[in-house]
C-alpha cells in the first residue's frame, strides 16, 4: 500500500506537538502538548522501524537531554546518558552542552544508530537507539576544532550550533554537517576525520569574504535520489553543490533583488532533485530576520535554482512580521507533495499542492522551532 498518512512532529519553545493528517491534508488532529513549558528543539521519526521518535529537549530540571518514544508519544523515556562533553583536562576549557539542537537517524544499514548536533558545536553518536551517546572524537577532539568553531567569539543568536547532519544513503562512511558558525564539513570515514568544504560560499562578515572555513550555513540538504547534489541556505545566500565538484554555486543570485536570498530553511522535493523551496527573510542592515516587507512568501525552483517562483496564495498580504527557522519547514512524500512550515508567531501553515496555495490549519501554537513531516 502506498503511504497515505502524515505525522507532523512540531517542536516549540513551550513543548512538543504531534499532528496527524491524511492524504487530503484537510483535517489536522493535534496531540499535545508534550513536556509543556520545556524547550523542544527537534523531533524525528526513525524511518528504519517506523515507530520510534527521538526528541531533543532542554528541560528545566534535567537540562539538555534526549527523549525517545516507541508508541508515537504516548510514553517517553529519557536517555540514560545524553550527549555531553567529557571533563576537560586541568587548565583546558570545559565545554558544556547547552542544548541538543539536531537529530539525524543513521544509515539504513545501521539500525539503532543516531547522530546529534549540539550547542556549542559538538557531534554525538548513539548506537542503541538514543539511550546512550558518545562524542564523535574525530570532530569534537580535532586539532583544529577551536579554529573551526571560532573559539569563544561566535556570536550566533541563541548559541553556536551543529546542524544539518547528513548521511550519504549510498555509503554510511560519507557524512556532512553544518556549523553555525564554522561552515560545511565532510567526512569520508564515518566521522573519524573531517575537513571544510566551503569553496565558493561567502562570509561577507569577514575581511576575507571567501575563507576556507568560518561561514554561517543556516541549513543544508542532500537529495536521497541524487546524493551528490546538495543545497545550502546560508547567512550569505542560497547555494547548490554537485559533487565531485567542491565549489558551491550561488543560485540565490537568481532570486528577485527586492527579496534577496537570505533565509533559514531549505526543503527538497522527495522525487525531483531539481525542485527546491526556501523561505526568504529580510537580511538587510540590522538583520531583522522577518518576512521582507511583512509580506511572507515561499519561493520554489524547479530547475535547481536557475529560476524562482513566488508562492504566496493564501498567505498574509501585509503586516505579517514572522520568519521560519531552519528546521521549521518540511515536505511529505505524498503525490502531490505536501509542504508545512511553522512560524516564530506559532502558526503552522500547510500546502497540499506543492506550494501553489497555503492555509493555516493550526494557528496558535508557541513559537515553532522545528517541523518534521514523516510519511506513514
BATI-396139 format. One record per residue (C-alpha): residue number from 0; residue in one letter; x, y, z. Coordinates in pm, 1 decimal. Example, Ala and Ser with C-alpha at 12.3 -4.5 7.8 and 13.67 -1.06 7.14 Angstrom:
// residues 2
num / residu / px / py / pz
0 / a / 1230.0 / -450.0 / 780.0 .
1 / s / 1367.0 / -106.0 / 714.0 .
//
This chain:
// residues 376
num / residu / px / py / pz
0 / x / 0.0 / 0.0 / 0.0 .
1 / x / 133.4 / 347.9 / -83.2 .
2 / x / 176.1 / 587.9 / 209.6 .
3 / x / -139.3 / 782.6 / 286.2 .
4 / x / -80.2 / 949.2 / 625.1 .
5 / x / 144.5 / 1224.0 / 750.4 .
6 / x / 278.9 / 1272.9 / 1100.1 .
7 / x / 397.8 / 1625.1 / 1178.5 .
8 / x / 644.5 / 1644.5 / 1464.8 .
9 / x / 633.1 / 2004.8 / 1584.3 .
10 / x / 893.5 / 2130.2 / 1832.0 .
11 / x / 823.2 / 2460.2 / 2007.3 .
12 / x / 964.5 / 2686.7 / 2273.8 .
13 / x / 699.0 / 2558.6 / 2517.1 .
14 / x / 661.1 / 2188.6 / 2436.0 .
15 / x / 609.3 / 1932.1 / 2160.2 .
16 / x / 305.7 / 1858.1 / 1944.2 .
17 / x / 232.2 / 1554.2 / 1726.7 .
18 / x / -11.9 / 1638.2 / 1449.0 .
19 / x / -174.4 / 1383.1 / 1218.4 .
20 / x / -331.6 / 1434.7 / 878.2 .
21 / x / -429.1 / 1213.2 / 583.1 .
22 / x / -354.7 / 1225.2 / 211.3 .
23 / x / -613.3 / 1500.1 / 155.9 .
24 / x / -438.3 / 1714.3 / 417.9 .
25 / x / -766.8 / 1878.3 / 508.9 .
26 / x / -806.8 / 1776.3 / 872.8 .
27 / x / -529.8 / 1807.2 / 1131.0 .
28 / x / -558.4 / 1625.4 / 1465.7 .
29 / x / -335.3 / 1764.6 / 1740.9 .
30 / x / -182.2 / 1550.1 / 2014.5 .
31 / x / -12.8 / 1753.3 / 2284.5 .
32 / x / 145.6 / 1943.4 / 2425.3 .
33 / x / 409.3 / 1701.3 / 2545.4 .
34 / x / 652.9 / 1841.4 / 2802.2 .
35 / x / 461.2 / 2167.5 / 2826.8 .
36 / x / 684.3 / 2457.1 / 2924.1 .
37 / x / 1008.1 / 2290.0 / 2819.5 .
38 / x / 1207.8 / 2391.8 / 2512.1 .
39 / x / 1194.5 / 2130.5 / 2235.5 .
40 / x / 1446.6 / 2186.0 / 1958.9 .
41 / x / 1391.9 / 1888.6 / 1726.6 .
42 / x / 1196.7 / 1564.6 / 1681.7 .
43 / x / 1246.8 / 1288.8 / 1427.3 .
44 / x / 1081.2 / 956.0 / 1345.1 .
45 / x / 1314.1 / 662.2 / 1282.7 .
46 / x / 1246.8 / 558.9 / 919.7 .
47 / x / 1402.1 / 218.6 / 983.6 .
48 / x / 1132.9 / 96.7 / 1224.0 .
49 / x / 854.6 / 348.4 / 1159.4 .
50 / x / 753.2 / 397.0 / 1523.9 .
51 / x / 1043.8 / 534.5 / 1728.7 .
52 / x / 1050.2 / 910.9 / 1784.9 .
53 / x / 1352.6 / 1088.9 / 1927.8 .
54 / x / 1313.3 / 1433.4 / 2084.7 .
55 / x / 1583.7 / 1689.0 / 2165.5 .
56 / x / 1472.1 / 1879.3 / 2475.5 .
57 / x / 1605.8 / 2136.0 / 2716.9 .
58 / x / 1410.6 / 2083.6 / 3035.0 .
59 / x / 1408.7 / 2298.7 / 3343.4 .
60 / x / 1503.0 / 2015.5 / 3578.3 .
61 / x / 1705.2 / 1774.9 / 3362.7 .
62 / x / 1883.3 / 2027.4 / 3142.5 .
63 / x / 1973.8 / 1929.2 / 2783.5 .
64 / x / 1870.5 / 1573.4 / 2705.3 .
65 / x / 1709.6 / 1337.5 / 2455.9 .
66 / x / 1381.4 / 1150.0 / 2499.8 .
67 / x / 1251.0 / 860.1 / 2294.3 .
68 / x / 907.4 / 710.7 / 2241.8 .
69 / x / 814.5 / 376.9 / 2086.1 .
70 / x / 438.7 / 443.3 / 2082.8 .
71 / x / 406.7 / 772.8 / 1892.3 .
72 / x / 432.0 / 989.5 / 2200.4 .
73 / x / 207.6 / 807.4 / 2447.8 .
74 / x / 507.0 / 742.9 / 2672.0 .
75 / x / 858.3 / 886.1 / 2678.6 .
76 / x / 1185.4 / 771.2 / 2830.2 .
77 / x / 1492.3 / 985.4 / 2885.8 .
78 / x / 1832.4 / 882.3 / 2754.6 .
79 / x / 2044.5 / 702.0 / 3013.3 .
80 / x / 2345.4 / 905.6 / 2902.1 .
81 / x / 2256.0 / 1211.6 / 2693.6 .
82 / x / 2510.2 / 1395.6 / 2478.3 .
83 / x / 2773.3 / 1561.9 / 2696.2 .
84 / x / 3133.9 / 1665.7 / 2662.0 .
85 / x / 3385.6 / 1485.7 / 2884.8 .
86 / x / 3554.1 / 1660.6 / 3174.6 .
87 / x / 3834.8 / 1874.7 / 3040.9 .
88 / x / 4194.4 / 1829.1 / 3147.0 .
89 / x / 4325.9 / 2067.6 / 3409.2 .
90 / x / 4379.2 / 2410.5 / 3256.0 .
91 / x / 4177.5 / 2333.4 / 2942.8 .
92 / x / 3847.9 / 2496.6 / 2853.9 .
93 / x / 3548.2 / 2295.4 / 2973.6 .
94 / x / 3278.2 / 2258.2 / 2709.7 .
95 / x / 2924.0 / 2210.9 / 2839.4 .
96 / x / 2623.8 / 2118.6 / 2624.3 .
97 / x / 2367.1 / 2396.7 / 2649.1 .
98 / x / 2112.1 / 2212.8 / 2432.7 .
99 / x / 2080.3 / 1930.8 / 2183.6 .
100 / x / 1978.2 / 2102.4 / 1862.7 .
101 / x / 1966.1 / 1845.8 / 1579.9 .
102 / x / 1883.1 / 1474.3 / 1546.2 .
103 / x / 1951.6 / 1253.8 / 1242.9 .
104 / x / 1884.4 / 879.4 / 1204.4 .
105 / x / 2186.3 / 679.8 / 1092.0 .
106 / x / 2225.3 / 487.0 / 768.1 .
107 / x / 1961.2 / 228.0 / 674.3 .
108 / x / 2222.6 / -45.4 / 722.8 .
109 / x / 2282.3 / 61.4 / 1084.1 .
110 / x / 1964.0 / 18.6 / 1287.5 .
111 / x / 1989.8 / 191.1 / 1621.2 .
112 / x / 2246.5 / 448.2 / 1509.9 .
113 / x / 2159.6 / 815.3 / 1557.7 .
114 / x / 2357.3 / 1138.3 / 1537.4 .
115 / x / 2303.6 / 1454.3 / 1741.9 .
116 / x / 2432.6 / 1806.8 / 1697.6 .
117 / x / 2462.7 / 2036.3 / 1997.5 .
118 / x / 2518.1 / 2392.9 / 2107.2 .
119 / x / 2805.8 / 2469.6 / 2149.6 .
120 / x / 2919.4 / 2284.1 / 1841.9 .
121 / x / 2953.8 / 1913.5 / 1907.8 .
122 / x / 2876.5 / 1591.6 / 1724.9 .
123 / x / 2749.4 / 1283.4 / 1909.7 .
124 / x / 2657.2 / 928.1 / 1810.1 .
125 / x / 2427.9 / 667.9 / 1964.7 .
126 / x / 2436.8 / 300.7 / 1868.0 .
127 / x / 2147.2 / 187.5 / 2087.2 .
128 / x / 1853.7 / 388.3 / 1957.9 .
129 / x / 1927.8 / 703.5 / 2155.7 .
130 / x / 1969.0 / 551.6 / 2502.1 .
131 / x / 2338.7 / 636.7 / 2536.4 .
132 / x / 2550.8 / 887.9 / 2345.8 .
133 / x / 2922.1 / 922.9 / 2286.2 .
134 / x / 3110.7 / 1215.2 / 2136.4 .
135 / x / 3243.6 / 1175.1 / 1782.2 .
136 / x / 3605.1 / 1237.4 / 1868.6 .
137 / x / 3706.5 / 1289.8 / 1507.6 .
138 / x / 3530.2 / 1625.5 / 1526.7 .
139 / x / 3495.4 / 1711.5 / 1896.0 .
140 / x / 3866.3 / 1649.1 / 1961.5 .
141 / x / 4000.9 / 1756.0 / 1622.5 .
142 / x / 4324.2 / 1960.5 / 1647.9 .
143 / x / 4156.7 / 2241.4 / 1450.5 .
144 / x / 3829.0 / 2235.8 / 1644.2 .
145 / x / 3881.9 / 2571.6 / 1816.7 .
146 / x / 3976.3 / 2740.4 / 1489.7 .
147 / x / 3682.7 / 2588.2 / 1302.5 .
148 / x / 3420.8 / 2691.6 / 1557.9 .
149 / x / 3570.0 / 3033.6 / 1635.0 .
150 / x / 3660.7 / 2968.0 / 1998.1 .
151 / x / 3455.7 / 3177.7 / 2237.9 .
152 / x / 3393.2 / 3453.0 / 1984.6 .
153 / x / 3097.4 / 3304.9 / 1794.4 .
154 / x / 2804.3 / 3547.0 / 1805.3 .
155 / x / 2533.5 / 3319.5 / 1663.5 .
156 / x / 2196.2 / 3414.8 / 1819.2 .
157 / x / 2077.3 / 3150.5 / 2069.4 .
158 / x / 2424.4 / 2995.6 / 2064.3 .
159 / x / 2650.9 / 2829.7 / 1805.1 .
160 / x / 2518.6 / 2501.0 / 1668.5 .
161 / x / 2600.0 / 2179.3 / 1484.7 .
162 / x / 2315.9 / 2109.6 / 1243.1 .
163 / x / 2220.0 / 1955.3 / 907.8 .
164 / x / 2387.2 / 1622.4 / 986.4 .
165 / x / 2358.9 / 1427.7 / 659.7 .
166 / x / 2449.3 / 1065.6 / 589.3 .
167 / x / 2501.2 / 959.0 / 227.8 .
168 / x / 2235.2 / 690.9 / 159.7 .
169 / x / 2485.7 / 500.2 / -57.7 .
170 / x / 2764.8 / 493.4 / 197.3 .
171 / x / 2744.6 / 534.3 / 577.7 .
172 / x / 3107.8 / 644.3 / 583.5 .
173 / x / 3032.6 / 967.8 / 396.1 .
174 / x / 2879.0 / 1235.2 / 614.8 .
175 / x / 2827.9 / 1611.0 / 614.3 .
176 / x / 2724.9 / 1871.0 / 868.8 .
177 / x / 2695.9 / 2246.6 / 905.2 .
178 / x / 2834.4 / 2466.0 / 1181.0 .
179 / x / 2673.6 / 2796.5 / 1271.9 .
180 / x / 2924.5 / 2938.7 / 1266.0 .
181 / x / 3208.4 / 2748.7 / 1109.5 .
182 / x / 3090.2 / 2631.4 / 768.2 .
183 / x / 3018.8 / 2299.9 / 598.9 .
184 / x / 3234.8 / 1994.1 / 673.3 .
185 / x / 3262.2 / 1649.2 / 515.8 .
186 / x / 3392.8 / 1312.8 / 636.8 .
187 / x / 3467.1 / 1007.4 / 423.3 .
188 / x / 3549.1 / 775.6 / 714.2 .
189 / x / 3230.3 / 784.9 / 926.1 .
190 / x / 3342.9 / 1080.4 / 1132.3 .
191 / x / 3697.4 / 972.6 / 1216.5 .
192 / x / 3823.7 / 1285.3 / 1041.7 .
193 / x / 3666.8 / 1596.8 / 890.2 .
194 / x / 3762.2 / 1872.7 / 650.3 .
195 / x / 3599.8 / 2201.9 / 545.4 .
196 / x / 3402.6 / 2211.7 / 219.2 .
197 / x / 3321.1 / 2579.2 / 169.4 .
198 / x / 3479.4 / 2685.1 / -157.9 .
199 / x / 3256.6 / 2946.4 / -325.0 .
200 / x / 3045.3 / 3003.3 / -12.4 .
201 / x / 3065.5 / 3361.5 / 110.5 .
202 / x / 3122.2 / 3504.4 / 456.9 .
203 / x / 3062.7 / 3873.8 / 397.9 .
204 / x / 3102.5 / 3949.8 / 768.9 .
205 / x / 3478.9 / 3871.9 / 746.3 .
206 / x / 3755.2 / 4084.5 / 589.9 .
207 / x / 3815.7 / 3791.1 / 354.1 .
208 / x / 3465.9 / 3702.8 / 228.7 .
209 / x / 3578.4 / 3365.0 / 88.9 .
210 / x / 3764.7 / 3192.5 / 373.2 .
211 / x / 3840.5 / 2820.5 / 397.0 .
212 / x / 3604.3 / 2797.9 / 695.9 .
213 / x / 3407.1 / 3029.2 / 922.2 .
214 / x / 3093.2 / 3064.2 / 710.3 .
215 / x / 2744.7 / 3054.5 / 860.6 .
216 / x / 2535.0 / 2787.5 / 685.8 .
217 / x / 2179.0 / 2800.8 / 816.6 .
218 / x / 2055.8 / 2472.3 / 668.6 .
219 / x / 2181.6 / 2208.8 / 426.3 .
220 / x / 2001.4 / 1924.8 / 247.7 .
221 / x / 2115.1 / 1626.2 / 41.3 .
222 / x / 1884.3 / 1469.2 / -215.2 .
223 / x / 1834.1 / 1096.5 / -146.9 .
224 / x / 1792.9 / 1008.3 / -516.8 .
225 / x / 2094.5 / 1214.4 / -621.3 .
226 / x / 2322.6 / 1212.2 / -316.1 .
227 / x / 2595.2 / 1414.9 / -486.1 .
228 / x / 2350.6 / 1707.1 / -508.3 .
229 / x / 2344.7 / 1931.3 / -200.7 .
230 / x / 2163.7 / 2257.9 / -136.2 .
231 / x / 2253.1 / 2514.6 / 126.5 .
232 / x / 2067.9 / 2814.3 / 270.7 .
233 / x / 2341.0 / 3032.2 / 411.9 .
234 / x / 2366.4 / 3358.1 / 604.6 .
235 / x / 2511.0 / 3490.3 / 277.0 .
236 / x / 2296.2 / 3332.4 / 5.6 .
237 / x / 2145.8 / 3013.6 / -138.7 .
238 / x / 2390.0 / 2763.7 / -288.4 .
239 / x / 2397.4 / 2433.6 / -476.9 .
240 / x / 2680.2 / 2181.9 / -493.6 .
241 / x / 2712.9 / 1893.6 / -740.4 .
242 / x / 2993.9 / 1663.1 / -639.3 .
243 / x / 3262.1 / 1563.5 / -718.9 .
244 / x / 3295.2 / 1939.1 / -768.8 .
245 / x / 3354.6 / 2107.7 / -433.3 .
246 / x / 3270.0 / 2465.5 / -530.0 .
247 / x / 2930.8 / 2593.6 / -415.9 .
248 / x / 2733.3 / 2783.4 / -683.9 .
249 / x / 2524.6 / 3075.6 / -557.8 .
250 / x / 2183.6 / 3003.3 / -709.4 .
251 / x / 2024.4 / 3266.0 / -485.1 .
252 / x / 2152.1 / 3540.5 / -713.4 .
253 / x / 1859.0 / 3445.2 / -936.6 .
254 / x / 1607.8 / 3547.9 / -668.5 .
255 / x / 1425.3 / 3884.9 / -703.7 .
256 / x / 1658.5 / 4163.4 / -594.0 .
257 / x / 1398.8 / 4319.2 / -363.1 .
258 / x / 1358.8 / 3987.4 / -178.8 .
259 / x / 1717.4 / 3864.0 / -169.4 .
260 / x / 1842.9 / 3516.8 / -91.7 .
261 / x / 1880.0 / 3521.6 / 285.2 .
262 / x / 1676.2 / 3280.3 / 497.9 .
263 / x / 1694.4 / 2979.3 / 723.7 .
264 / x / 1536.4 / 2660.3 / 577.4 .
265 / x / 1582.5 / 2475.0 / 250.1 .
266 / x / 1343.2 / 2192.0 / 152.7 .
267 / x / 1375.1 / 1939.3 / -130.5 .
268 / x / 1114.5 / 1757.4 / -338.5 .
269 / x / 1143.9 / 1387.6 / -239.8 .
270 / x / 1136.7 / 1265.3 / -601.3 .
271 / x / 1287.2 / 1552.7 / -801.9 .
272 / x / 1642.9 / 1669.7 / -724.7 .
273 / x / 1584.0 / 1987.8 / -925.3 .
274 / x / 1289.7 / 2111.9 / -715.3 .
275 / x / 1370.9 / 2313.8 / -403.4 .
276 / x / 1184.2 / 2553.0 / -172.7 .
277 / x / 1314.6 / 2833.9 / 51.0 .
278 / x / 1156.1 / 3091.4 / 279.4 .
279 / x / 1332.2 / 3430.4 / 248.4 .
280 / x / 1373.7 / 3676.7 / 529.9 .
281 / x / 1486.1 / 4037.6 / 544.8 .
282 / x / 1864.3 / 4026.4 / 560.5 .
283 / x / 1928.0 / 4398.8 / 527.2 .
284 / x / 2109.4 / 4635.8 / 764.8 .
285 / x / 2040.1 / 4510.0 / 1119.9 .
286 / x / 1920.2 / 4166.0 / 1002.5 .
287 / x / 1561.6 / 4191.3 / 1133.4 .
288 / x / 1501.5 / 3824.6 / 1038.8 .
289 / x / 1138.5 / 3873.0 / 938.0 .
290 / x / 945.4 / 3832.6 / 614.8 .
291 / x / 1064.1 / 4100.7 / 368.1 .
292 / x / 826.3 / 4394.7 / 385.5 .
293 / x / 597.5 / 4199.1 / 616.1 .
294 / x / 478.1 / 4002.5 / 310.2 .
295 / x / 573.3 / 3636.7 / 362.0 .
296 / x / 619.4 / 3402.8 / 68.9 .
297 / x / 776.3 / 3071.1 / -20.8 .
298 / x / 998.6 / 3061.8 / -328.2 .
299 / x / 1026.1 / 2747.8 / -540.8 .
300 / x / 1265.0 / 2647.7 / -816.1 .
301 / x / 1203.0 / 2351.4 / -1046.9 .
302 / x / 1535.1 / 2384.1 / -1232.1 .
303 / x / 1788.8 / 2359.2 / -949.2 .
304 / x / 1787.6 / 2731.1 / -875.3 .
305 / x / 1812.5 / 2884.7 / -1220.3 .
306 / x / 1467.7 / 3042.4 / -1185.7 .
307 / x / 1246.5 / 3106.1 / -882.6 .
308 / x / 869.9 / 3135.0 / -849.2 .
309 / x / 692.7 / 3318.9 / -567.8 .
310 / x / 426.8 / 3111.9 / -386.7 .
311 / x / 211.6 / 3323.8 / -158.3 .
312 / x / -152.9 / 3241.0 / -238.2 .
313 / x / -332.8 / 3215.4 / 95.6 .
314 / x / -51.6 / 3374.5 / 296.6 .
315 / x / -97.7 / 3718.6 / 459.1 .
316 / x / -59.0 / 4003.8 / 211.5 .
317 / x / 80.2 / 4257.0 / 457.9 .
318 / x / 178.6 / 4321.6 / 819.1 .
319 / x / 296.7 / 3963.5 / 879.7 .
320 / x / 633.1 / 4001.4 / 1050.9 .
321 / x / 749.1 / 3648.3 / 1118.0 .
322 / x / 1012.1 / 3412.5 / 991.4 .
323 / x / 1060.6 / 3037.4 / 959.3 .
324 / x / 1357.0 / 2882.2 / 1138.4 .
325 / x / 1599.2 / 2637.2 / 978.9 .
326 / x / 1422.5 / 2320.1 / 1099.9 .
327 / x / 1068.3 / 2453.5 / 1071.5 .
328 / x / 994.7 / 2379.8 / 702.1 .
329 / x / 937.7 / 2026.7 / 576.2 .
330 / x / 789.4 / 1821.4 / 291.5 .
331 / x / 598.3 / 1493.5 / 297.2 .
332 / x / 643.7 / 1215.1 / 39.8 .
333 / x / 287.7 / 1208.1 / -97.4 .
334 / x / 184.2 / 1296.1 / -453.0 .
335 / x / 138.6 / 1587.7 / -488.1 .
336 / x / 391.6 / 1678.5 / -223.1 .
337 / x / 260.5 / 1844.6 / 91.2 .
338 / x / 457.8 / 2129.4 / 245.1 .
339 / x / 444.0 / 2251.3 / 603.7 .
340 / x / 612.1 / 2538.3 / 781.8 .
341 / x / 588.4 / 2677.9 / 1132.3 .
342 / x / 647.3 / 3039.6 / 1223.6 .
343 / x / 803.6 / 3230.3 / 1507.9 .
344 / x / 448.0 / 3353.3 / 1574.3 .
345 / x / 332.9 / 2995.2 / 1645.2 .
346 / x / 129.0 / 2930.2 / 1330.5 .
347 / x / 153.7 / 2606.5 / 1131.8 .
348 / x / 90.8 / 2659.0 / 759.7 .
349 / x / 25.2 / 2378.1 / 510.8 .
350 / x / 3.2 / 2326.7 / 135.9 .
351 / x / -138.1 / 2015.3 / -29.9 .
352 / x / -34.2 / 2123.5 / -381.9 .
353 / x / 342.2 / 2173.8 / -363.7 .
354 / x / 316.1 / 2534.5 / -251.7 .
355 / x / 64.0 / 2662.8 / -507.0 .
356 / x / -174.0 / 2753.1 / -222.3 .
357 / x / -149.1 / 2776.3 / 155.2 .
358 / x / -373.8 / 2766.8 / 458.8 .
359 / x / -320.3 / 2778.3 / 834.2 .
360 / x / -484.5 / 2472.8 / 997.4 .
361 / x / -310.5 / 2522.2 / 1334.7 .
362 / x / -279.9 / 2894.5 / 1414.1 .
363 / x / -193.5 / 2928.7 / 1781.9 .
364 / x / 99.9 / 2715.8 / 1896.4 .
365 / x / 400.4 / 2851.9 / 2088.0 .
366 / x / 697.7 / 2976.2 / 1886.4 .
367 / x / 784.0 / 2693.8 / 1646.2 .
368 / x / 1144.0 / 2574.5 / 1625.1 .
369 / x / 1108.6 / 2263.6 / 1408.0 .
370 / x / 857.2 / 2079.4 / 1187.7 .
371 / x / 933.8 / 1728.7 / 1058.1 .
372 / x / 685.4 / 1578.8 / 812.6 .
373 / x / 700.9 / 1199.9 / 839.8 .
374 / x / 505.3 / 998.4 / 580.4 .
375 / x / 346.4 / 675.3 / 704.1 .
//
